[in-house]
Amino acid sequence: MTKTRRRAQSPTGGETLLSLLVLGLLAAVTIPNDAPPQRDAEVHVVAMTSSLAVIRNAVDALAADHPSDDTTLSADARALLSRGKLALEPYLRSGRVPLNPVNLRRDVRVVETMPEAPSPAPAGWLLCSSTGEVRANVAGHAPDGTPLFDL
C-alpha cells in the first residue's frame, strides 16, 4: 500500500483578508488614536514655554547689544523692538520667530504697554517695545490653572 502525501496549501485571498481585518480591529482597540485632552494641553504649555524662552532670549541679546545707562531698555533697543519680528530674527538661531503652538501663528504684535489680557488683533506673540516683555497672545488656562497669557 502506497501512502500519498498531501501538500500544504497556502491560505486563500479571503483567508488572508480576514486575518488582516482581525489584526486591524485588534490594533484599533488596543492602540489609542488620540492623547487625552489633559496630556494635549500639557504638551501645548511646554511647547509655548519653550517658544517664549527662545523669543525672550532674543530680546535679551538685542538689549545686550544696545546697552543703556540704567536697567531700562536703551532708546536704540526700544526703536529696534518697535520693528517686531524683523528686529528679533537676527538673534534667533533659526532666523524665524517660533510658532505659537496654541494659535499657530508666528507673527509679533508690538505694543507700547503690555495689555492686561490677550489682544483681539491676530498675532502669535505680543512684544512690549518699552520694556521688552514678551507674552503669548492667547486666552485660556494651562492644566494647572495659570492663564496662558501669563506664562
Secondary structure, 3 states (H helix, E strand, C coil): CCCCCCCCCCCCHHHHHHHHHHHHHHHHHHCCCCCCHHHHHHHHHHHHHHHHHHHHHHHHHHHHHCCCCCCCCCHHHHHHHCCCHHHHHHHCCCCCCCCCCCCCCCCEEEECCCCCCCCCCCCCEEEECCCCCEEECCCCECCCCCEHHHC
